[in-house]
Amino acid sequence: MKNLGNMLKQAQQMQTRMAEMQAKLEATVVDGQAGGGMVKVSLTGKGDLKRVSIDPSLMDDREVLEDLLVAAHADAKQKVEAQMADEMQKATAGLNLPGGLPGGLKLPF
């Protein structure tokens, strides 16, 4: 029974840490860029696009602009995922979770 009590305590700790992590990530904004900074995007920790900045010189070349927007978004998304993985590691630190995160838990992306 002591083992079950420890598991319940760890589950409560995990739930609290996950809620804290979620709140922190929602407040986080990460910037991605492409084309040497000619295109920039900002994403929240949840992946919501908040801002796009485009160098005016790119307005005449639609295909290049489209490619740079995709690349800037991918850059920001990669940074969000890295930050989420770091926060997840912090949230689960010290918890004895056999086999890692339950059920192959994945991040929202």
C-alpha positions in Angstrom: 0.0 0.0 0.0 2.9 2.3 0.7 3.9 2.0 -3.0 0.4 3.0 -4.1 0.5 6.0 -1.9 3.9 7.0 -3.4 2.5 6.6 -6.9 -0.5 8.8 -6.1 1.7 11.4 -4.5 3.9 11.4 -7.6 0.9 11.6 -9.9 -0.3 14.7 -7.9 3.2 16.3 -8.2 3.3 15.6 -11.9 -0.2 17.1 -12.4 0.9 20.3 -10.5 4.1 20.6 -12.5 2.4 20.0 -15.8 -0.2 22.8 -15.0 2.7 25.1 -14.1 4.5 24.2 -17.3 1.4 24.7 -19.4 0.9 28.2 -18.0 4.5 29.1 -18.5 4.5 27.9 -22.1 1.2 29.8 -22.9 3.0 33.0 -21.8 6.1 32.3 -23.8 6.7 33.8 -27.3 9.4 32.3 -29.5 10.8 34.0 -32.6 11.9 32.2 -35.8 13.5 33.7 -38.8 14.6 32.9 -42.3 16.5 34.6 -45.1 19.0 36.2 -42.8 16.2 37.8 -40.7 14.3 39.1 -43.7 11.3 37.1 -42.6 10.4 36.7 -38.9 7.5 35.0 -37.1 6.6 34.8 -33.5 4.8 31.7 -32.0 3.4 31.1 -28.6 4.4 28.0 -26.6 1.2 26.5 -27.8 2.1 27.1 -31.5 -0.2 30.1 -32.1 1.2 32.5 -34.7 1.3 36.0 -33.1 3.3 38.1 -35.5 4.9 38.1 -38.9 7.5 40.6 -40.1 8.6 40.8 -43.7 11.4 42.9 -45.2 9.7 45.1 -47.9 12.3 44.1 -50.5 10.7 40.6 -50.6 7.3 41.9 -51.7 8.2 41.5 -55.4 9.1 37.8 -55.3 6.1 35.9 -54.1 7.7 32.4 -54.3 10.7 33.4 -52.3 8.5 35.1 -49.7 6.3 32.0 -49.4 9.4 29.7 -48.9 10.9 32.0 -46.3 7.6 32.2 -44.4 7.5 28.4 -44.2 11.2 28.3 -43.2 10.7 30.9 -40.5 7.7 29.1 -39.1 9.7 25.8 -39.0 12.5 27.6 -37.2 10.1 29.0 -34.6 8.3 25.6 -34.2 11.6 23.8 -33.6 12.5 26.3 -30.9 9.1 25.9 -29.3 9.5 22.1 -29.3 13.0 22.3 -27.8 11.7 24.6 -25.1 8.7 22.3 -24.4 11.0 19.3 -24.1 13.2 21.2 -21.7 10.2 22.2 -19.6 8.9 18.7 -19.7 12.2 17.4 -18.4 12.1 19.9 -15.6 8.5 19.0 -14.8 9.3 15.3 -14.5 12.6 15.7 -12.7 12.7 13.7 -9.5 9.6 11.6 -10.3 10.2 7.9 -10.6 8.3 7.2 -13.8 9.1 3.7 -15.0 9.6 3.8 -18.8 9.5 7.6 -19.0 6.3 9.5 -19.7 3.1 7.4 -19.6 1.6 6.1 -22.8 4.3 7.6 -25.0 3.0 11.1 -24.1 3.9 13.5 -26.8 4.1 17.2 -26.8 1.3 19.1 -28.6 3.3 19.4 -31.9 
